[in-house]
Amino acid sequence: IVKENGQPLDDEIKNKFFEIAELSPMFYGGNKAISEYISKNVNKNILRKNAGRVVVEFVINIDGNTEGFMIVSSENPALNQEAIRLIKHMPRWQPGFQQGYFVRTVYRLPLNF
């Protein structure tokens, strides 16, 4: 990701971090695409024995990749690692945008298994 003039972003801008951005991060295809990704990639063996809701908080960096995973709440601890695995391997997102720059943004995603 580069500035409008084609120059790479400097380290100071790359490290900016926002909980709320002017434009929030977006998974390409929206919530429907997130649901499709989860259903296609979830470990079916885990679902045979477990059910529940897990809320994962993570960072979408300026490249649109996910990092910094944390379980915020969980109805079934057996699903925590699967939830993090799914988020960790997600395709790129459109990063958050603030003051003319892409920024690292905190995002919370509830997953219902």
Biopython code that builds the backbone (N, CA, C, O; Angstrom):
import numpy as np
from Bio.PDB.StructureBuilder import StructureBuilder

atoms = [
    (1, "ILE", "N", (0.858, -1.174, 0.000)),
    (1, "ILE", "CA", (0.000, 0.000, 0.000)),
    (1, "ILE", "C", (0.898, 1.228, 0.000)),
    (1, "ILE", "O", (1.866, 1.305, 0.757)),
    (2, "VAL", "N", (0.565, 2.189, -0.859)),
    (2, "VAL", "CA", (1.399, 3.371, -1.021)),
    (2, "VAL", "C", (0.546, 4.633, -0.929)),
    (2, "VAL", "O", (-0.681, 4.582, -1.001)),
    (3, "LYS", "N", (1.228, 5.766, -0.767)),
    (3, "LYS", "CA", (0.555, 7.063, -0.778)),
    (3, "LYS", "C", (0.072, 7.370, -2.191)),
    (3, "LYS", "O", (0.395, 6.650, -3.136)),
    (4, "GLU", "N", (-0.707, 8.445, -2.330)),
    (4, "GLU", "CA", (-1.214, 8.835, -3.642)),
    (4, "GLU", "C", (-0.096, 9.108, -4.639)),
    (4, "GLU", "O", (-0.270, 8.893, -5.839)),
    (5, "ASN", "N", (1.069, 9.586, -4.146)),
    (5, "ASN", "CA", (2.179, 9.897, -5.047)),
    (5, "ASN", "C", (3.015, 8.673, -5.398)),
    (5, "ASN", "O", (4.021, 8.797, -6.097)),
    (6, "GLY", "N", (2.614, 7.482, -4.920)),
    (6, "GLY", "CA", (3.327, 6.254, -5.248)),
    (6, "GLY", "C", (4.417, 5.881, -4.272)),
    (6, "GLY", "O", (4.999, 4.802, -4.387)),
    (7, "GLN", "N", (4.714, 6.750, -3.305)),
    (7, "GLN", "CA", (5.759, 6.471, -2.326)),
    (7, "GLN", "C", (5.229, 5.540, -1.237)),
    (7, "GLN", "O", (4.062, 5.633, -0.857)),
    (8, "PRO", "N", (6.074, 4.648, -0.735)),
    (8, "PRO", "CA", (5.639, 3.751, 0.347)),
    (8, "PRO", "C", (5.287, 4.546, 1.607)),
    (8, "PRO", "O", (5.835, 5.623, 1.846)),
    (9, "LEU", "N", (4.375, 4.007, 2.400)),
    (9, "LEU", "CA", (4.025, 4.635, 3.667)),
    (9, "LEU", "C", (5.208, 4.538, 4.616)),
    (9, "LEU", "O", (5.890, 3.514, 4.654)),
    (10, "ASP", "N", (5.463, 5.609, 5.392)),
    (10, "ASP", "CA", (6.572, 5.557, 6.341)),
    (10, "ASP", "C", (6.151, 4.765, 7.584)),
    (10, "ASP", "O", (4.966, 4.503, 7.794)),
    (11, "ASP", "N", (7.141, 4.387, 8.406)),
    (11, "ASP", "CA", (6.882, 3.530, 9.564)),
    (11, "ASP", "C", (5.925, 4.174, 10.560)),
    (11, "ASP", "O", (5.140, 3.471, 11.197)),
    (12, "GLU", "N", (5.975, 5.485, 10.706)),
    (12, "GLU", "CA", (5.080, 6.162, 11.649)),
    (12, "GLU", "C", (3.621, 5.955, 11.243)),
    (12, "GLU", "O", (2.785, 5.638, 12.089)),
    (13, "ILE", "N", (3.312, 6.127, 9.981)),
    (13, "ILE", "CA", (1.942, 5.943, 9.498)),
    (13, "ILE", "C", (1.544, 4.469, 9.591)),
    (13, "ILE", "O", (0.417, 4.157, 9.977)),
    (14, "LYS", "N", (2.459, 3.560, 9.239)),
    (14, "LYS", "CA", (2.146, 2.134, 9.275)),
    (14, "LYS", "C", (1.735, 1.675, 10.671)),
    (14, "LYS", "O", (0.922, 0.761, 10.812)),
    (15, "ASN", "N", (2.291, 2.301, 11.692)),
    (15, "ASN", "CA", (2.031, 1.862, 13.061)),
    (15, "ASN", "C", (0.856, 2.556, 13.720)),
    (15, "ASN", "O", (0.532, 2.241, 14.865)),
    (16, "LYS", "N", (0.207, 3.489, 13.042)),
    (16, "LYS", "CA", (-0.981, 4.109, 13.628)),
    (16, "LYS", "C", (-2.038, 3.052, 13.849)),
    (16, "LYS", "O", (-2.169, 2.120, 13.056)),
    (17, "PHE", "N", (-2.791, 3.193, 14.922)),
    (17, "PHE", "CA", (-3.699, 2.149, 15.368)),
    (17, "PHE", "C", (-4.985, 2.818, 15.822)),
    (17, "PHE", "O", (-4.936, 3.734, 16.643)),
    (18, "PHE", "N", (-6.130, 2.393, 15.316)),
    (18, "PHE", "CA", (-7.405, 3.001, 15.673)),
    (18, "PHE", "C", (-8.417, 1.948, 16.089)),
    (18, "PHE", "O", (-8.492, 0.870, 15.499)),
    (19, "GLU", "N", (-9.198, 2.278, 17.116)),
    (19, "GLU", "CA", (-10.322, 1.417, 17.462)),
    (19, "GLU", "C", (-11.508, 1.757, 16.587)),
    (19, "GLU", "O", (-12.310, 0.884, 16.255)),
    (20, "ILE", "N", (-11.626, 3.015, 16.211)),
    (20, "ILE", "CA", (-12.693, 3.442, 15.317)),
    (20, "ILE", "C", (-12.039, 4.249, 14.200)),
    (20, "ILE", "O", (-11.319, 5.212, 14.464)),
    (21, "ALA", "N", (-12.286, 3.864, 12.979)),
    (21, "ALA", "CA", (-11.735, 4.571, 11.833)),
    (21, "ALA", "C", (-12.862, 5.308, 11.122)),
    (21, "ALA", "O", (-14.035, 4.977, 11.291)),
    (22, "GLU", "N", (-12.497, 6.313, 10.321)),
    (22, "GLU", "CA", (-13.510, 7.025, 9.530)),
    (22, "GLU", "C", (-14.287, 6.038, 8.680)),
    (22, "GLU", "O", (-15.515, 6.087, 8.614)),
    (23, "LEU", "N", (-13.560, 5.143, 8.034)),
    (23, "LEU", "CA", (-14.170, 4.047, 7.280)),
    (23, "LEU", "C", (-13.699, 2.751, 7.920)),
    (23, "LEU", "O", (-12.502, 2.468, 7.955)),
    (24, "SER", "N", (-14.628, 1.978, 8.417)),
    (24, "SER", "CA", (-14.291, 0.721, 9.090)),
    (24, "SER", "C", (-13.747, -0.296, 8.095)),
    (24, "SER", "O", (-14.026, -0.219, 6.899)),
    (25, "PRO", "N", (-12.967, -1.252, 8.600)),
    (25, "PRO", "CA", (-12.512, -2.334, 7.724)),
    (25, "PRO", "C", (-13.709, -3.081, 7.150)),
    (25, "PRO", "O", (-14.777, -3.129, 7.758)),
    (26, "MET", "N", (-13.514, -3.658, 5.975)),
    (26, "MET", "CA", (-14.598, -4.387, 5.332)),
    (26, "MET", "C", (-14.046, -5.679, 4.731)),
    (26, "MET", "O", (-13.038, -5.674, 4.025)),
    (27, "PHE", "N", (-14.720, -6.769, 5.024)),
    (27, "PHE", "CA", (-14.388, -8.035, 4.388)),
    (27, "PHE", "C", (-15.001, -7.998, 2.994)),
    (27, "PHE", "O", (-16.186, -7.703, 2.843)),
    (28, "TYR", "N", (-14.208, -8.294, 1.990)),
    (28, "TYR", "CA", (-14.712, -8.223, 0.619)),
    (28, "TYR", "C", (-15.894, -9.181, 0.458)),
    (28, "TYR", "O", (-15.758, -10.384, 0.680)),
    (29, "GLY", "N", (-17.035, -8.649, 0.077)),
    (29, "GLY", "CA", (-18.255, -9.438, -0.056)),
    (29, "GLY", "C", (-19.186, -9.289, 1.131)),
    (29, "GLY", "O", (-20.312, -9.784, 1.100)),
    (30, "GLY", "N", (-18.725, -8.606, 2.191)),
    (30, "GLY", "CA", (-19.575, -8.324, 3.346)),
    (30, "GLY", "C", (-19.829, -9.524, 4.244)),
    (30, "GLY", "O", (-19.111, -10.523, 4.201)),
    (31, "ASN", "N", (-20.879, -9.396, 5.067)),
    (31, "ASN", "CA", (-21.208, -10.430, 6.045)),
    (31, "ASN", "C", (-21.553, -11.766, 5.395)),
    (31, "ASN", "O", (-21.257, -12.825, 5.948)),
    (32, "LYS", "N", (-22.173, -11.713, 4.234)),
    (32, "LYS", "CA", (-22.509, -12.953, 3.527)),
    (32, "LYS", "C", (-21.230, -13.719, 3.172)),
    (32, "LYS", "O", (-21.173, -14.940, 3.318)),
    (33, "ALA", "N", (-20.221, -13.009, 2.715)),
    (33, "ALA", "CA", (-18.955, -13.651, 2.359)),
    (33, "ALA", "C", (-18.237, -14.189, 3.593)),
    (33, "ALA", "O", (-17.578, -15.226, 3.520)),
    (34, "ILE", "N", (-18.357, -13.493, 4.729)),
    (34, "ILE", "CA", (-17.768, -14.006, 5.972)),
    (34, "ILE", "C", (-18.437, -15.325, 6.337)),
    (34, "ILE", "O", (-17.759, -16.302, 6.656)),
    (35, "SER", "N", (-19.763, -15.353, 6.289)),
    (35, "SER", "CA", (-20.502, -16.582, 6.619)),
    (35, "SER", "C", (-20.110, -17.730, 5.688)),
    (35, "SER", "O", (-19.931, -18.861, 6.138)),
    (36, "GLU", "N", (-19.978, -17.444, 4.414)),
    (36, "GLU", "CA", (-19.585, -18.474, 3.453)),
    (36, "GLU", "C", (-18.176, -18.987, 3.742)),
    (36, "GLU", "O", (-17.920, -20.190, 3.687)),
    (37, "TYR", "N", (-17.264, -18.060, 4.051)),
    (37, "TYR", "CA", (-15.891, -18.450, 4.369)),
    (37, "TYR", "C", (-15.873, -19.362, 5.595)),
    (37, "TYR", "O", (-15.208, -20.398, 5.590)),
    (38, "ILE", "N", (-16.603, -18.978, 6.642)),
    (38, "ILE", "CA", (-16.634, -19.769, 7.875)),
    (38, "ILE", "C", (-17.203, -21.164, 7.599)),
    (38, "ILE", "O", (-16.617, -22.164, 8.014)),
    (39, "SER", "N", (-18.333, -21.233, 6.907)),
    (39, "SER", "CA", (-18.966, -22.537, 6.674)),
    (39, "SER", "C", (-18.101, -23.454, 5.804)),
    (39, "SER", "O", (-18.117, -24.671, 5.991)),
    (40, "LYS", "N", (-17.355, -22.891, 4.865)),
    (40, "LYS", "CA", (-16.495, -23.698, 3.990)),
    (40, "LYS", "C", (-15.220, -24.168, 4.700)),
    (40, "LYS", "O", (-14.672, -25.217, 4.362)),
    (41, "ASN", "N", (-14.752, -23.392, 5.683)),
    (41, "ASN", "CA", (-13.436, -23.648, 6.262)),
    (41, "ASN", "C", (-13.443, -24.175, 7.692)),
    (41, "ASN", "O", (-12.392, -24.545, 8.217)),
    (42, "VAL", "N", (-14.596, -24.215, 8.321)),
    (42, "VAL", "CA", (-14.648, -24.696, 9.706)),
    (42, "VAL", "C", (-14.370, -26.199, 9.743)),
    (42, "VAL", "O", (-14.750, -26.937, 8.834)),
    (43, "ASN", "N", (-13.710, -26.630, 10.796)),
    (43, "ASN", "CA", (-13.417, -28.051, 10.992)),
    (43, "ASN", "C", (-14.707, -28.742, 11.414)),
    (43, "ASN", "O", (-15.188, -28.545, 12.530)),
    (44, "LYS", "N", (-15.253, -29.535, 10.535)),
    (44, "LYS", "CA", (-16.551, -30.191, 10.784)),
    (44, "LYS", "C", (-16.486, -31.164, 11.957)),
    (44, "LYS", "O", (-17.495, -31.371, 12.631)),
    (45, "ASN", "N", (-15.331, -31.766, 12.217)),
    (45, "ASN", "CA", (-15.193, -32.684, 13.348)),
    (45, "ASN", "C", (-15.417, -31.971, 14.679)),
    (45, "ASN", "O", (-15.995, -32.546, 15.601)),
    (46, "ILE", "N", (-14.971, -30.745, 14.780)),
    (46, "ILE", "CA", (-15.169, -29.970, 16.009)),
    (46, "ILE", "C", (-16.650, -29.675, 16.203)),
    (46, "ILE", "O", (-17.151, -29.712, 17.327)),
    (47, "LEU", "N", (-17.350, -29.382, 15.110)),
    (47, "LEU", "CA", (-18.770, -29.047, 15.207)),
    (47, "LEU", "C", (-19.638, -30.241, 15.595)),
    (47, "LEU", "O", (-20.728, -30.062, 16.139)),
    (48, "ARG", "N", (-19.169, -31.445, 15.323)),
    (48, "ARG", "CA", (-19.949, -32.633, 15.684)),
    (48, "ARG", "C", (-20.097, -32.769, 17.196)),
    (48, "ARG", "O", (-21.081, -33.326, 17.682)),
    (49, "LYS", "N", (-19.107, -32.254, 17.941)),
    (49, "LYS", "CA", (-19.092, -32.421, 19.394)),
    (49, "LYS", "C", (-19.354, -31.130, 20.158)),
    (49, "LYS", "O", (-19.598, -31.166, 21.364)),
    (50, "ASN", "N", (-19.307, -29.981, 19.467)),
    (50, "ASN", "CA", (-19.368, -28.700, 20.163)),
    (50, "ASN", "C", (-20.294, -27.718, 19.461)),
    (50, "ASN", "O", (-20.501, -27.782, 18.249)),
    (51, "ALA", "N", (-20.843, -26.810, 20.257)),
    (51, "ALA", "CA", (-21.667, -25.723, 19.725)),
    (51, "ALA", "C", (-21.508, -24.534, 20.653)),
    (51, "ALA", "O", (-21.119, -24.688, 21.811)),
    (52, "GLY", "N", (-21.807, -23.353, 20.148)),
    (52, "GLY", "CA", (-21.740, -22.156, 20.976)),
    (52, "GLY", "C", (-21.312, -20.943, 20.185)),
    (52, "GLY", "O", (-21.090, -21.005, 18.976)),
    (53, "ARG", "N", (-21.203, -19.841, 20.896)),
    (53, "ARG", "CA", (-20.830, -18.552, 20.300)),
    (53, "ARG", "C", (-19.479, -18.126, 20.860)),
    (53, "ARG", "O", (-19.238, -18.221, 22.064)),
    (54, "VAL", "N", (-18.605, -17.659, 19.980)),
    (54, "VAL", "CA", (-17.291, -17.147, 20.366)),
    (54, "VAL", "C", (-17.131, -15.766, 19.735)),
    (54, "VAL", "O", (-17.374, -15.593, 18.541)),
    (55, "VAL", "N", (-16.726, -14.791, 20.533)),
    (55, "VAL", "CA", (-16.452, -13.452, 20.009)),
    (55, "VAL", "C", (-14.940, -13.261, 20.008)),
    (55, "VAL", "O", (-14.288, -13.357, 21.047)),
    (56, "VAL", "N", (-14.396, -12.991, 18.828)),
    (56, "VAL", "CA", (-12.955, -12.821, 18.656)),
    (56, "VAL", "C", (-12.668, -11.354, 18.336)),
    (56, "VAL", "O", (-13.312, -10.754, 17.475)),
    (57, "GLU", "N", (-11.694, -10.795, 19.040)),
    (57, "GLU", "CA", (-11.216, -9.445, 18.732)),
    (57, "GLU", "C", (-9.850, -9.599, 18.073)),
    (57, "GLU", "O", (-9.018, -10.393, 18.511)),
    (58, "PHE", "N", (-9.637, -8.826, 17.017)),
    (58, "PHE", "CA", (-8.379, -8.903, 16.287)),
    (58, "PHE", "C", (-8.107, -7.568, 15.618)),
    (58, "PHE", "O", (-8.945, -6.667, 15.637)),
    (59, "VAL", "N", (-6.942, -7.452, 15.037)),
    (59, "VAL", "CA", (-6.531, -6.235, 14.337)),
    (59, "VAL", "C", (-6.481, -6.528, 12.851)),
    (59, "VAL", "O", (-5.983, -7.569, 12.423)),
    (60, "ILE", "N", (-7.004, -5.598, 12.074)),
    (60, "ILE", "CA", (-6.832, -5.650, 10.623)),
    (60, "ILE", "C", (-5.766, -4.613, 10.315)),
    (60, "ILE", "O", (-5.981, -3.415, 10.499)),
    (61, "ASN", "N", (-4.609, -5.081, 9.844)),
    (61, "ASN", "CA", (-3.498, -4.156, 9.624)),
    (61, "ASN", "C", (-3.663, -3.393, 8.309)),
    (61, "ASN", "O", (-4.640, -3.592, 7.586)),
    (62, "ILE", "N", (-2.715, -2.531, 8.009)),
    (62, "ILE", "CA", (-2.861, -1.667, 6.826)),
    (62, "ILE", "C", (-2.757, -2.433, 5.515)),
    (62, "ILE", "O", (-3.103, -1.904, 4.459)),
    (63, "ASP", "N", (-2.284, -3.672, 5.576)),
    (63, "ASP", "CA", (-2.249, -4.516, 4.386)),
    (63, "ASP", "C", (-3.542, -5.313, 4.220)),
    (63, "ASP", "O", (-3.725, -6.002, 3.216)),
    (64, "GLY", "N", (-4.449, -5.218, 5.219)),
    (64, "GLY", "CA", (-5.705, -5.944, 5.163)),
    (64, "GLY", "C", (-5.635, -7.343, 5.754)),
    (64, "GLY", "O", (-6.588, -8.113, 5.641)),
    (65, "ASN", "N", (-4.511, -7.677, 6.384)),
    (65, "ASN", "CA", (-4.354, -8.987, 7.009)),
    (65, "ASN", "C", (-4.766, -8.926, 8.475)),
    (65, "ASN", "O", (-4.748, -7.857, 9.086)),
    (66, "THR", "N", (-5.137, -10.079, 9.042)),
    (66, "THR", "CA", (-5.551, -10.149, 10.441)),
    (66, "THR", "C", (-4.366, -10.505, 11.320)),
    (66, "THR", "O", (-3.466, -11.236, 10.906)),
    (67, "GLU", "N", (-4.376, -9.970, 12.559)),
    (67, "GLU", "CA", (-3.307, -10.237, 13.518)),
    (67, "GLU", "C", (-3.824, -9.924, 14.919)),
    (67, "GLU", "O", (-4.904, -9.351, 15.066)),
    (68, "GLY", "N", (-3.071, -10.291, 15.939)),
    (68, "GLY", "CA", (-3.388, -9.920, 17.320)),
    (68, "GLY", "C", (-4.720, -10.457, 17.811)),
    (68, "GLY", "O", (-5.592, -9.670, 18.180)),
    (69, "PHE", "N", (-4.903, -11.748, 17.828)),
    (69, "PHE", "CA", (-6.189, -12.380, 18.125)),
    (69, "PHE", "C", (-6.404, -12.533, 19.625)),
    (69, "PHE", "O", (-5.478, -12.868, 20.363)),
    (70, "MET", "N", (-7.641, -12.281, 20.070)),
    (70, "MET", "CA", (-7.989, -12.435, 21.475)),
    (70, "MET", "C", (-9.454, -12.867, 21.581)),
    (70, "MET", "O", (-10.320, -12.313, 20.904)),
    (71, "ILE", "N", (-9.720, -13.839, 22.416)),
    (71, "ILE", "CA", (-11.092, -14.255, 22.670)),
    (71, "ILE", "C", (-11.696, -13.280, 23.673)),
    (71, "ILE", "O", (-11.177, -13.118, 24.777)),
    (72, "VAL", "N", (-12.796, -12.630, 23.288)),
    (72, "VAL", "CA", (-13.476, -11.672, 24.156)),
    (72, "VAL", "C", (-14.495, -12.391, 25.025)),
    (72, "VAL", "O", (-14.593, -12.123, 26.222)),
    (73, "SER", "N", (-15.246, -13.297, 24.433)),
    (73, "SER", "CA", (-16.192, -14.114, 25.190)),
    (73, "SER", "C", (-16.375, -15.441, 24.464)),
    (73, "SER", "O", (-16.201, -15.541, 23.249)),
    (74, "SER", "N", (-16.735, -16.463, 25.251)),
    (74, "SER", "CA", (-16.890, -17.790, 24.673)),
    (74, "SER", "C", (-17.871, -18.603, 25.499)),
    (74, "SER", "O", (-17.757, -18.682, 26.723)),
    (75, "GLU", "N", (-18.829, -19.202, 24.821)),
    (75, "GLU", "CA", (-19.764, -20.104, 25.482)),
    (75, "GLU", "C", (-19.189, -21.508, 25.594)),
    (75, "GLU", "O", (-19.653, -22.307, 26.408)),
    (76, "ASN", "N", (-18.179, -21.815, 24.779)),
    (76, "ASN", "CA", (-17.599, -23.150, 24.765)),
    (76, "ASN", "C", (-16.098, -23.027, 24.480)),
    (76, "ASN", "O", (-15.710, -22.834, 23.327)),
    (77, "PRO", "N", (-15.248, -23.135, 25.509)),
    (77, "PRO", "CA", (-13.800, -22.990, 25.308)),
    (77, "PRO", "C", (-13.205, -23.949, 24.285)),
    (77, "PRO", "O", (-12.138, -23.677, 23.735)),
    (78, "ALA", "N", (-13.878, -25.067, 24.022)),
    (78, "ALA", "CA", (-13.376, -26.015, 23.027)),
    (78, "ALA", "C", (-13.373, -25.415, 21.624)),
    (78, "ALA", "O", (-12.688, -25.926, 20.738)),
    (79, "LEU", "N", (-14.130, -24.338, 21.410)),
    (79, "LEU", "CA", (-14.211, -23.702, 20.086)),
    (79, "LEU", "C", (-13.227, -22.545, 19.910)),
    (79, "LEU", "O", (-13.082, -22.027, 18.803)),
    (80, "ASN", "N", (-12.557, -22.136, 20.972)),
    (80, "ASN", "CA", (-11.701, -20.952, 20.912)),
    (80, "ASN", "C", (-10.585, -21.065, 19.881)),
    (80, "ASN", "O", (-10.388, -20.156, 19.075)),
    (81, "GLN", "N", (-9.858, -22.171, 19.903)),
    (81, "GLN", "CA", (-8.751, -22.322, 18.947)),
    (81, "GLN", "C", (-9.250, -22.373, 17.509)),
    (81, "GLN", "O", (-8.595, -21.851, 16.607)),
    (82, "GLU", "N", (-10.397, -22.993, 17.288)),
    (82, "GLU", "CA", (-10.957, -23.059, 15.938)),
    (82, "GLU", "C", (-11.358, -21.666, 15.459)),
    (82, "GLU", "O", (-11.149, -21.325, 14.295)),
    (83, "ALA", "N", (-11.930, -20.862, 16.352)),
    (83, "ALA", "CA", (-12.322, -19.499, 15.994)),
    (83, "ALA", "C", (-11.095, -18.682, 15.596)),
    (83, "ALA", "O", (-11.119, -17.976, 14.588)),
    (84, "ILE", "N", (-10.035, -18.774, 16.376)),
    (84, "ILE", "CA", (-8.805, -18.032, 16.060)),
    (84, "ILE", "C", (-8.196, -18.545, 14.763)),
    (84, "ILE", "O", (-7.727, -17.751, 13.948)),
    (85, "ARG", "N", (-8.196, -19.855, 14.558)),
    (85, "ARG", "CA", (-7.646, -20.420, 13.312)),
    (85, "ARG", "C", (-8.387, -19.864, 12.098)),
    (85, "ARG", "O", (-7.766, -19.480, 11.106)),
    (86, "LEU", "N", (-9.707, -19.823, 12.183)),
    (86, "LEU", "CA", (-10.506, -19.316, 11.061)),
    (86, "LEU", "C", (-10.185, -17.853, 10.759)),
    (86, "LEU", "O", (-10.006, -17.484, 9.599)),
    (87, "ILE", "N", (-10.114, -17.029, 11.789)),
    (87, "ILE", "CA", (-9.826, -15.597, 11.592)),
    (87, "ILE", "C", (-8.403, -15.409, 11.074)),
    (87, "ILE", "O", (-8.161, -14.589, 10.189)),
    (88, "LYS", "N", (-7.476, -16.164, 11.622)),
    (88, "LYS", "CA", (-6.064, -16.040, 11.236)),
    (88, "LYS", "C", (-5.843, -16.325, 9.756)),
    (88, "LYS", "O", (-4.978, -15.711, 9.130)),
    (89, "HIS", "N", (-6.610, -17.242, 9.193)),
    (89, "HIS", "CA", (-6.415, -17.645, 7.801)),
    (89, "HIS", "C", (-7.397, -16.995, 6.826)),
    (89, "HIS", "O", (-7.488, -17.404, 5.669)),
    (90, "MET", "N", (-8.129, -15.985, 7.294)),
    (90, "MET", "CA", (-9.074, -15.292, 6.407)),
    (90, "MET", "C", (-8.344, -14.606, 5.255)),
    (90, "MET", "O", (-7.190, -14.202, 5.394)),
    (91, "PRO", "N", (-9.016, -14.481, 4.133)),
    (91, "PRO", "CA", (-8.458, -13.662, 3.048)),
    (91, "PRO", "C", (-8.337, -12.201, 3.508)),
    (91, "PRO", "O", (-8.888, -11.812, 4.538)),
    (92, "ARG", "N", (-7.617, -11.418, 2.733)),
    (92, "ARG", "CA", (-7.419, -10.006, 3.049)),
    (92, "ARG", "C", (-8.742, -9.253, 3.167)),
    (92, "ARG", "O", (-9.725, -9.576, 2.500)),
    (93, "TRP", "N", (-8.739, -8.247, 4.028)),
    (93, "TRP", "CA", (-9.842, -7.309, 4.191)),
    (93, "TRP", "C", (-9.457, -5.987, 3.533)),
    (93, "TRP", "O", (-8.286, -5.747, 3.238)),
    (94, "GLN", "N", (-10.445, -5.139, 3.309)),
    (94, "GLN", "CA", (-10.178, -3.737, 2.986)),
    (94, "GLN", "C", (-9.871, -3.081, 4.327)),
    (94, "GLN", "O", (-10.738, -3.067, 5.201)),
    (95, "PRO", "N", (-8.660, -2.531, 4.527)),
    (95, "PRO", "CA", (-8.323, -1.975, 5.843)),
    (95, "PRO", "C", (-9.144, -0.732, 6.178)),
    (95, "PRO", "O", (-9.768, -0.123, 5.310)),
    (96, "GLY", "N", (-9.126, -0.372, 7.469)),
    (96, "GLY", "CA", (-9.766, 0.864, 7.903)),
    (96, "GLY", "C", (-9.062, 2.063, 7.286)),
    (96, "GLY", "O", (-7.910, 1.966, 6.862)),
    (97, "PHE", "N", (-9.753, 3.184, 7.238)),
    (97, "PHE", "CA", (-9.227, 4.384, 6.594)),
    (97, "PHE", "C", (-9.464, 5.571, 7.522)),
    (97, "PHE", "O", (-10.589, 5.791, 7.970)),
    (98, "GLN", "N", (-8.413, 6.336, 7.813)),
    (98, "GLN", "CA", (-8.507, 7.469, 8.739)),
    (98, "GLN", "C", (-7.585, 8.583, 8.271)),
    (98, "GLN", "O", (-6.406, 8.345, 8.006)),
    (99, "GLN", "N", (-8.103, 9.772, 8.169)),
    (99, "GLN", "CA", (-7.319, 10.965, 7.833)),
    (99, "GLN", "C", (-6.472, 10.772, 6.575)),
    (99, "GLN", "O", (-5.326, 11.218, 6.516)),
    (100, "GLY", "N", (-7.037, 10.113, 5.585)),
    (100, "GLY", "CA", (-6.349, 9.954, 4.314)),
    (100, "GLY", "C", (-5.406, 8.772, 4.230)),
    (100, "GLY", "O", (-4.708, 8.613, 3.228)),
    (101, "TYR", "N", (-5.369, 7.934, 5.267)),
    (101, "TYR", "CA", (-4.448, 6.804, 5.284)),
    (101, "TYR", "C", (-5.174, 5.522, 5.697)),
    (101, "TYR", "O", (-6.153, 5.561, 6.443)),
    (102, "PHE", "N", (-4.677, 4.388, 5.199)),
    (102, "PHE", "CA", (-5.110, 3.110, 5.730)),
    (102, "PHE", "C", (-4.502, 2.974, 7.119)),
    (102, "PHE", "O", (-3.349, 3.347, 7.333)),
    (103, "VAL", "N", (-5.277, 2.438, 8.070)),
    (103, "VAL", "CA", (-4.805, 2.331, 9.449)),
    (103, "VAL", "C", (-5.105, 0.947, 10.018)),
    (103, "VAL", "O", (-6.005, 0.244, 9.559)),
    (104, "ARG", "N", (-4.321, 0.578, 11.032)),
    (104, "ARG", "CA", (-4.596, -0.643, 11.789)),
    (104, "ARG", "C", (-5.853, -0.392, 12.606)),
    (104, "ARG", "O", (-5.974, 0.645, 13.259)),
    (105, "THR", "N", (-6.781, -1.327, 12.573)),
    (105, "THR", "CA", (-8.068, -1.132, 13.230)),
    (105, "THR", "C", (-8.464, -2.389, 13.997)),
    (105, "THR", "O", (-8.328, -3.508, 13.503)),
    (106, "VAL", "N", (-8.958, -2.175, 15.221)),
    (106, "VAL", "CA", (-9.465, -3.281, 16.030)),
    (106, "VAL", "C", (-10.859, -3.653, 15.527)),
    (106, "VAL", "O", (-11.667, -2.778, 15.215)),
    (107, "TYR", "N", (-11.135, -4.950, 15.450)),
    (107, "TYR", "CA", (-12.418, -5.432, 14.955)),
    (107, "TYR", "C", (-12.871, -6.586, 15.831)),
    (107, "TYR", "O", (-12.052, -7.411, 16.234)),
    (108, "ARG", "N", (-14.156, -6.659, 16.131)),
    (108, "ARG", "CA", (-14.737, -7.768, 16.874)),
    (108, "ARG", "C", (-15.694, -8.519, 15.975)),
    (108, "ARG", "O", (-16.527, -7.925, 15.290)),
    (109, "LEU", "N", (-15.561, -9.834, 15.988)),
    (109, "LEU", "CA", (-16.400, -10.666, 15.140)),
    (109, "LEU", "C", (-17.006, -11.797, 15.967)),
    (109, "LEU", "O", (-16.276, -12.636, 16.495)),
    (110, "PRO", "N", (-18.348, -11.829, 16.086)),
    (110, "PRO", "CA", (-18.991, -12.960, 16.760)),
    (110, "PRO", "C", (-19.147, -14.122, 15.785)),
    (110, "PRO", "O", (-19.566, -13.943, 14.641)),
    (111, "LEU", "N", (-18.804, -15.303, 16.259)),
    (111, "LEU", "CA", (-18.936, -16.520, 15.445)),
    (111, "LEU", "C", (-19.887, -17.465, 16.159)),
    (111, "LEU", "O", (-19.687, -17.789, 17.330)),
    (112, "ASN", "N", (-20.918, -17.906, 15.457)),
    (112, "ASN", "CA", (-21.877, -18.864, 16.007)),
    (112, "ASN", "C", (-21.617, -20.228, 15.382)),
    (112, "ASN", "O", (-21.753, -20.419, 14.173)),
    (113, "PHE", "N", (-21.239, -21.170, 16.241)),
    (113, "PHE", "CA", (-20.936, -22.531, 15.766)),
    (113, "PHE", "C", (-22.097, -23.455, 16.090)),
    (113, "PHE", "O", (-22.046, -24.644, 15.775)),
]
sb = StructureBuilder()
sb.init_structure("model")
sb.init_model(0)
sb.init_chain("A")
sb.init_seg("    ")
for serial, (resi, resn, name, xyz) in enumerate(atoms, 1):
    if name == "N":
        sb.init_residue(resn, " ", resi, " ")
    sb.init_atom(name, np.array(xyz, "f"), 0.0, 1.0, " ", f" {name:<3s}", serial, name[0])
structure = sb.get_structure()
